[in-house]
Amino acid sequence: MRVIGGIVLCILLAALDQTVVIPAVPAIAADLNGFGHLSWIVTAYLIVSTVTTPLYGKLSDHFGRRRLLLAAIALFMLASVACAMAQSLGQLILFRALQGVGGGGLMSLAQAAIADVVAPRQRGRYQGYLATVWAVASIAGPLVGGWVSDHMSWRWLFWINVPLGLLAMLMCHRGLARLALPRAGGRLRVDWLGAMLLTVAIVTFLLAMSWGGDLFDWLSPEMGGLALATLAALAALAWQERRAADPMLPPRLFANRAYVLGAAASALAALDIFLCIFALPLQFQLVRGADASLSGLLVVPFLLATVAGNFIVAWLAPRLGRLRGLLVAGLAAAVVGLAVLAVVPATIPLPVVLLAMVVAGVGLGVAMVGTLMNVQNALERRDMGAGTGALLVLRSLGSAFGGALAGTLLTLEFRRAQAAAGLPAELDLGALRHGSEALAQLAPAVRDALGAGVASGFHLIFAAGAAAALLALLIARRGPDVELRSSVTEHAATLAME
């Protein structure tokens, strides 16, 4: 519990920083007199933190979690101070990228540190604690960010990281002091070429997900260039990792059947969670006429349901000793819930929609924690940092793809309905929000046609989510049903390597 206390604060810092800034973006733009490239306030942090996640994991396998985690927290705090003192939008984006360098270590090192001190059979209980912190931060982040930017100054959103970071450093310094170095002595040979190729692959993929359907058409030459760059970087990375003396992503990870299948199912579950977080509030606003505040409130049951799924795993994992059956059941619930959301009409009573959301949320919560436990259970101790970091990167990429997929499907259906109604291309989805003047000026028949098109877009989004959950279910069903280890020192089961 001494270890967990500091890790909880690290998770809180990482989770808050991803959400608390979003509602403050307009205030930041007004204060810094910069309205161009505003999205990069969030995107810069996301890209850099994702890129550095596997590097932290790999380095911590050599230097130990404690040293790297303390360094990551210190860098995160220093960058937060720089963000709070930024005098231009360009400076803020640069400092947010620097903050992402520290933030990349908070999640990966925290998860790996748990694996160092808690046996896989008991790990679900502590993952439940972390999931609760993450859910609370996800809900409170936008509320706190909006209130602070309205009543104080957006700069306080970064200043608050300093006392939280200092407390996290103190608790991690004490709590992780007894952890032995995973590899004592020896000369570290960093696979810098592998790190660079992995960085290129991640950056080009995330840029494609961010720009596709917005800045560039999905079939444009620019998007084709990003796709080719991603594939070329991945091919070069595979070649480099086979020849490197100490690879960034050891090939033995991907020879481990339990690891590969667990990581794939985990990425698909992350895709579905982000797809729902993106689509549900928009659906409540554009289809059911809710305002922004109410739509945010209506998403809370889904977020709480994912936490409930985490606690189900925490309660059942020690008793069952194996997780494949639980994962299959959870993903089956996700398929059912998302399928219901894909077929229910806009006239269906709201409690039915909320029930489907809760069923899907519980199932996805089970999948997220269950896959993490299964993957870490299959890893050797020498690969715990690298393997955990790679898993978290795949989750981030899955989340980015889920958001891009939802946005693309919704935009395509809206444009189709817009063209069928003979409306100008300048009209966007914002015109359909509750209380907008543009919506009031449309003829009733046109409003109905656009509403039907948008509703069809949401049906497609949740149908795609149900398909992703079904694929994850099939993957989990084919994974080895390995018994969870009862000790952190016990070697990973050989069955996982078959």
C-alpha positions in Angstrom: 0.0 0.0 0.0 3.0 2.3 0.5 3.9 1.8 -3.2 0.3 2.2 -4.3 -0.2 5.5 -2.6 2.4 7.3 -4.7 1.3 5.5 -7.9 -2.3 6.6 -7.3 -1.1 10.2 -7.3 0.9 9.6 -10.6 -2.2 8.2 -12.2 -4.2 11.2 -10.9 -1.7 13.6 -12.5 -1.7 11.8 -15.8 -5.5 11.5 -16.0 -6.2 15.1 -15.0 -3.8 16.5 -17.4 -5.5 14.8 -20.3 -8.9 16.3 -19.6 -8.6 19.4 -17.4 -7.2 21.6 -20.2 -9.9 20.9 -22.8 -12.6 23.3 -21.4 -10.0 26.0 -20.8 -8.9 26.1 -24.5 -11.1 29.1 -25.4 -9.8 31.1 -22.4 -6.2 30.2 -23.3 -6.8 31.4 -26.9 -8.3 34.7 -25.7 -5.5 35.3 -23.2 -2.6 34.5 -25.5 -4.2 36.0 -28.6 -3.8 32.9 -30.6 -6.7 31.0 -32.2 -4.8 29.0 -34.8 -3.5 25.5 -34.0 -5.5 25.4 -30.7 -5.9 21.6 -30.9 -2.2 21.2 -30.5 -2.5 22.2 -26.9 -4.0 18.7 -26.4 -2.4 16.9 -29.4 1.2 17.9 -28.5 0.9 16.3 -25.1 -0.9 13.2 -26.4 1.7 12.5 -29.1 4.8 13.0 -27.0 3.5 11.1 -24.0 2.6 8.2 -26.3 6.0 8.2 -28.0 8.0 8.2 -24.7 5.9 5.5 -23.0 7.8 2.5 -24.3 11.2 4.2 -23.8 10.4 4.7 -20.1 9.4 1.1 -19.8 12.5 -0.2 -21.5 14.9 2.0 -19.5 13.2 1.1 -16.2 13.9 -2.5 -16.8 17.6 -1.5 -16.5 17.6 1.4 -14.0 14.6 0.4 -12.0 11.1 2.0 -11.7 11.9 4.3 -8.8 14.6 6.4 -10.5 12.8 6.8 -13.7 9.5 7.6 -12.1 11.0 10.3 -9.9 12.7 11.8 -12.9 9.4 11.7 -14.9 7.5 13.4 -12.1 10.2 16.1 -11.7 10.1 16.8 -15.5 6.3 16.9 -15.5 6.3 19.5 -12.7 9.0 21.7 -14.3 7.1 21.6 -17.6 3.9 22.5 -15.7 5.5 25.6 -14.3 6.7 26.5 -17.8 3.2 26.1 -19.1 1.8 28.3 -16.4 4.2 31.0 -17.3 3.8 30.7 -21.1 3.4 34.1 -22.9 2.4 32.9 -26.3 0.5 30.0 -27.9 3.7 28.7 -29.4 5.4 28.6 -26.1 2.5 26.8 -24.5 2.4 24.1 -27.2 6.2 23.6 -26.8 5.9 23.3 -23.0 2.9 21.0 -23.3 5.1 18.7 -25.5 7.8 18.8 -22.8 5.2 18.0 -20.2 4.3 15.0 -22.3 7.9 13.7 -22.0 7.3 13.5 -18.2 3.7 12.3 -18.6 4.7 9.4 -20.7 6.5 7.9 -17.7 3.6 8.4 -15.2 1.3 5.7 -16.6 3.8 3.1 -17.9 6.1 3.2 -14.8 3.1 3.2 -12.4 1.7 0.1 -14.0 5.0 -1.6 -14.1 5.7 -0.8 -10.5 2.5 -2.4 -9.5 3.6 -5.6 -11.3 6.8 -5.5 -9.3 5.1 -5.6 -5.9 1.7 -7.3 -6.5 1.3 -10.9 -7.7 -0.9 -11.3 -10.8 -3.5 -13.2 -8.9 -4.1 -10.2 -6.6 -3.4 -7.4 -9.0 -7.0 -6.8 -10.0 -7.8 -5.4 -6.6 -5.2 -2.6 -7.0 -6.1 -2.1 -10.7 -9.6 -1.3 -9.4 -8.2 1.4 -7.2 -6.4 3.0 -10.1 -9.4 2.7 -12.4 -11.5 4.5 -9.8 -8.9 7.3 -9.7 -8.9 7.5 -13.5 -12.7 7.6 -13.7 -12.9 10.3 -11.0 -10.3 12.4 -12.8 -12.0 11.9 -16.2 -15.3 13.2 -14.7 -13.8 15.9 -12.5 -11.2 17.1 -15.0 -13.6 18.9 -17.4 -15.6 20.3 -14.5 -12.6 21.6 -12.6 -11.0 22.9 -15.8 -14.1 24.9 -16.7 -14.6 26.3 -13.2 -11.0 27.4 -12.8 -10.8 29.0 -16.3 -14.1 30.9 -15.5 -13.4 32.0 -12.0 -9.6 32.1 -11.6 -7.1 31.7 -14.5 -6.3 28.8 -16.8 -2.7 29.1 -15.5 -3.8 27.6 -12.2 -4.6 24.4 -14.1 -0.8 23.9 -14.4 0.3 25.4 -11.1 -1.8 22.8 -9.2 0.4 20.1 -10.6 3.3 21.3 -8.5 2.0 20.4 -5.0 0.5 17.2 -6.3 3.8 16.3 -8.0 5.8 17.0 -4.9 3.6 14.8 -2.8 3.8 12.0 -5.4 7.6 12.3 -5.5 7.8 12.0 -1.7 5.4 9.0 -1.6 7.1 7.2 -4.5 10.6 7.9 -3.1 9.6 6.2 0.2 7.3 3.5 -1.2 9.5 2.3 -4.0 12.8 2.5 -2.0 12.8 -1.3 -1.3 12.5 -2.3 -4.9 15.7 -3.9 -6.2 17.1 -3.0 -9.6 15.8 -5.5 -12.2 19.3 -5.9 -13.6 22.2 -5.0 -11.3 25.3 -3.7 -13.1 26.0 -4.2 -16.8 26.3 -1.6 -19.5 23.1 -0.2 -20.9 22.9 -0.4 -24.7 20.0 1.8 -25.7 18.4 0.9 -29.0 18.3 4.5 -30.3 17.5 3.6 -33.9 14.6 1.4 -32.7 13.4 4.2 -30.5 13.5 6.7 -33.4 11.7 4.3 -35.8 9.0 3.6 -33.2 8.7 7.4 -32.7 8.2 8.0 -36.4 5.6 5.2 -36.6 3.6 6.5 -33.7 3.8 10.2 -34.7 2.7 9.6 -38.3 -0.2 7.3 -37.2 -1.5 9.8 -34.6 -1.2 12.7 -37.1 -3.2 10.7 -39.6 -5.9 10.0 -37.0 -5.9 13.7 -36.0 -5.9 15.2 -39.6 -8.0 12.6 -41.4 -11.4 13.8 -42.5 -10.7 17.2 -41.0 -7.6 18.9 -42.4 -7.2 16.4 -45.2 -9.6 14.0 -47.0 -9.0 10.4 -46.0 -8.1 9.5 -49.7 -5.9 12.6 -50.2 -2.2 12.3 -51.2 -1.2 13.7 -47.8 -3.0 10.9 -45.9 -1.5 8.4 -48.3 2.0 9.8 -47.5 1.3 9.4 -43.7 0.1 5.9 -44.2 3.2 4.9 -46.2 5.5 6.6 -43.7 3.8 4.6 -40.9 4.1 1.3 -42.7 7.7 2.0 -43.8 8.7 2.9 -40.2 7.0 -0.3 -38.8 8.8 -2.5 -41.4 12.2 -0.8 -40.6 11.4 -1.2 -36.8 10.8 -4.9 -37.2 14.1 -5.3 -39.1 16.0 -3.3 -36.5 14.6 -5.1 -33.4 15.7 -8.5 -34.8 19.3 -7.3 -35.1 19.7 -4.9 -32.1 21.8 -6.2 -29.2 19.2 -4.9 -26.6 16.1 -4.0 -28.6 13.5 -1.4 -27.6 10.7 -4.0 -28.2 12.3 -7.4 -27.7 11.1 -9.8 -30.5 10.4 -12.5 -27.8 7.5 -10.3 -26.7 5.8 -10.9 -30.0 6.6 -14.6 -30.0 4.6 -14.8 -26.8 1.1 -15.9 -27.9 -0.6 -14.8 -24.7 1.0 -11.3 -24.9 0.2 -10.7 -28.5 -3.5 -11.8 -28.3 -4.0 -10.0 -25.0 -2.5 -6.8 -26.4 -4.7 -7.0 -29.5 -7.9 -7.5 -27.4 -6.8 -4.7 -25.1 -6.3 -2.2 -28.0 -9.8 -3.1 -29.3 -11.3 -2.5 -25.9 -9.6 0.9 -25.7 -10.9 1.7 -29.2 -14.5 1.0 -28.0 -14.1 3.0 -24.8 -12.9 6.1 -26.6 -15.4 5.6 -29.4 -18.2 5.7 -26.8 -16.7 8.7 -24.9 -16.6 10.6 -28.2 -20.0 9.5 -29.6 -22.3 9.4 -26.6 -22.3 13.1 -25.5 -22.7 14.1 -29.2 -25.6 11.6 -29.6 -27.4 13.1 -26.6 -26.9 16.6 -28.0 -27.6 16.1 -31.7 -30.3 13.3 -31.6 -32.0 13.9 -28.2 -31.6 17.7 -28.0 -29.7 17.8 -24.7 -27.5 20.7 -23.9 -23.8 20.4 -23.2 -24.1 20.1 -19.4 -26.8 17.5 -19.5 -25.0 15.4 -22.2 -21.9 15.3 -20.0 -24.0 14.2 -17.1 -25.6 11.4 -19.1 -22.2 9.9 -20.0 -21.3 9.5 -16.3 -23.1 6.1 -16.0 -20.9 4.7 -18.7 -17.7 5.9 -17.0 -18.9 4.5 -13.7 -19.8 1.2 -15.3 -16.3 0.8 -16.6 -15.1 1.2 -13.0 -17.6 -1.4 -11.9 -16.2 -3.8 -14.5 -12.7 -3.2 -13.0 -14.0 -4.1 -9.5 -15.7 -7.3 -10.9 -12.3 -8.4 -12.1 -10.7 -7.4 -8.8 -13.3 -9.6 -6.9 -13.3 -12.6 -9.2 -9.7 -12.9 -10.3 -8.3 -14.3 -7.0 -11.2 -16.7 -6.8 -11.1 -18.0 -10.4 -7.4 -18.0 -10.8 -7.8 -17.7 -14.6 -9.3 -14.9 -16.7 -10.2 -16.1 -20.1 -13.8 -17.0 -19.2 -14.2 -13.6 -17.5 -12.8 -11.8 -20.4 -15.1 -13.6 -22.8 -18.1 -12.8 -20.7 -17.1 -9.2 -20.4 -16.6 -8.7 -24.1 -19.9 -10.5 -24.8 -21.6 -7.9 -22.6 -19.8 -5.2 -24.5 -21.0 -6.7 -27.8 -24.6 -6.8 -26.6 -24.6 -3.3 -25.2 -23.1 -1.7 -28.3 -25.3 -3.7 -30.6 -28.4 -2.3 -28.7 -27.1 1.2 -29.1 -26.6 0.5 -32.8 -30.2 -0.5 -33.4 -32.4 1.5 -31.0 -34.3 4.4 -32.6 -34.2 8.0 -31.3 -37.7 7.6 -29.9 -36.7 4.8 -27.5 -37.0 5.8 -23.8 -33.8 7.2 -22.3 -33.5 4.5 -19.6 -33.1 1.8 -22.3 -30.2 3.7 -23.8 -28.6 4.2 -20.3 -29.0 0.5 -19.6 -27.3 -0.4 -22.8 -24.5 2.0 -22.0 -24.0 0.5 -18.5 -23.9 -3.1 -19.9 -21.3 -2.1 -22.5 -19.3 -0.1 -19.9 -19.2 -3.0 -17.5 -18.0 -5.3 -20.2 -15.3 -3.0 -21.5 -14.1 -2.3 -17.9 -13.7 -6.0 -17.4 -11.8 -6.3 -20.6 -9.4 -3.4 -19.9 -8.2 -4.7 -16.5 -8.5 -8.4 -17.5 -6.3 -8.0 -20.6 -3.7 -6.0 -18.6 -3.5 -8.6 -15.9 -3.2 -11.5 -18.5 -0.5 -9.7 -20.4 1.6 -8.9 -17.4 1.1 -12.5 -16.1 2.6 -13.7 -19.4 5.7 -11.4 -19.2 9.1 -12.3 -17.8 10.3 -9.9 -15.1 13.1 -8.6 -17.4 10.5 -7.5 -19.9 7.9 -6.1 -17.6 8.6 -2.5 -18.3 9.0 -2.9 -22.0 6.0 -5.1 -22.4 3.8 -2.9 -20.2 4.9 0.2 -22.1 4.2 -1.4 -25.5 0.7 -2.4 -24.3 -0.1 1.1 -23.2 1.1 2.5 -26.6 -1.2 0.0 -28.4 -4.1 1.2 -26.2 -3.3 4.8 -27.0 -3.3 4.0 -30.7 -6.5 2.1 -30.4 -8.1 5.0 -28.6 -7.0 7.4 -31.3 -8.3 5.2 -34.0 -11.7 4.9 -32.1 -12.1 8.6 -32.0 -11.1 9.0 -35.7 -13.5 6.2 -36.7 -16.4 7.7 -34.8 -15.8 11.2 -36.2 -15.4 10.0 -39.8 -18.6 7.9 -39.8 -20.6 10.7 -38.3 -19.3 13.3 -40.7 -19.9 11.0 -43.7 -23.5 10.4 -42.8 -24.1 14.0 -42.0 -22.7 15.1 -45.4 -24.7 12.5 -47.2 -27.9 13.8 -45.6 -26.9 17.4 -46.2 -26.3 16.7 -49.9 -29.6 14.9 -50.2 -31.4 17.9 -48.6 -29.6 20.3 -51.0 -28.0 22.3 -48.2 -24.8 24.3 -48.5 -21.5 22.6 -47.5 -20.8 25.4 -45.0 -23.5 24.0 -42.7 -21.7 21.8 -40.0 -22.8 19.5 -37.3 -22.8 22.3 -34.8 -25.9 23.7 -36.4 -27.9 20.7 -35.0 -27.0 21.4 -31.4 -29.8 22.2 -29.0 -30.9 25.8 -29.1 -28.7 26.9 -32.1 -30.0 29.6 -34.4 -29.1 27.7 -37.5 -31.3 24.8 -36.5 -34.3 27.1 -35.9 -33.9 28.6 -39.4 -34.2 25.2 -41.1 -37.5 24.0 -42.5 -39.1 21.1 -40.4 -38.6 18.6 -43.2 -35.0 19.5 -43.6 -34.4 19.3 -39.9 -36.0 15.8 -39.9 -33.8 14.7 -42.9 -30.6 15.9 -41.2 -31.6 14.4 -37.9 -32.2 11.0 -39.6 -28.8 11.3 -41.3 -27.0 12.0 -38.0 -28.9 9.2 -36.2 -27.8 6.9 -39.0 -24.2 8.0 -38.3 -24.5 7.0 -34.7 -26.0 3.7 -35.6 -22.9 3.0 -37.8 -20.6 4.2 -35.0 -22.0 1.8 -32.4 -22.3 -1.0 -35.0 -18.5 -0.6 -35.7 -17.9 -0.6 -31.9 -19.9 -3.9 -31.6 -17.9 -5.4 -34.4 -14.6 -4.4 -32.7 -15.8 -5.9 -29.4 -16.8 -9.1 -31.2 -13.3 -9.3 -32.7 -11.8 -8.8 -29.3 -14.0 -11.6 -27.9 -12.8 -14.0 -30.6 -9.2 -13.1 -29.9 -9.7 -13.5 -26.1 -11.4 -16.9 -26.8 -8.3 -18.1 -28.7 -5.9 -16.9 -26.0 -4.3 -19.5 -23.6 -6.2 -19.8 -20.3 -3.0 -19.5 -18.2 -3.3 -19.6 -14.4 -2.5 -16.3 -12.7 0.8 -16.5 -10.8 0.6 -16.2 -7.0 4.0 -14.6 -6.6 5.8 -11.6 -8.3 9.0 -13.7 -8.4 7.5 -16.8 -10.0 8.5 -17.1 -13.7 5.8 -16.6 -16.3 4.0 -19.8 -17.2 5.6 -21.7 -20.1 2.1 -22.2 -21.6 2.0 -18.5 -22.4 5.0 -19.0 -24.7 3.5 -21.8 -26.8 
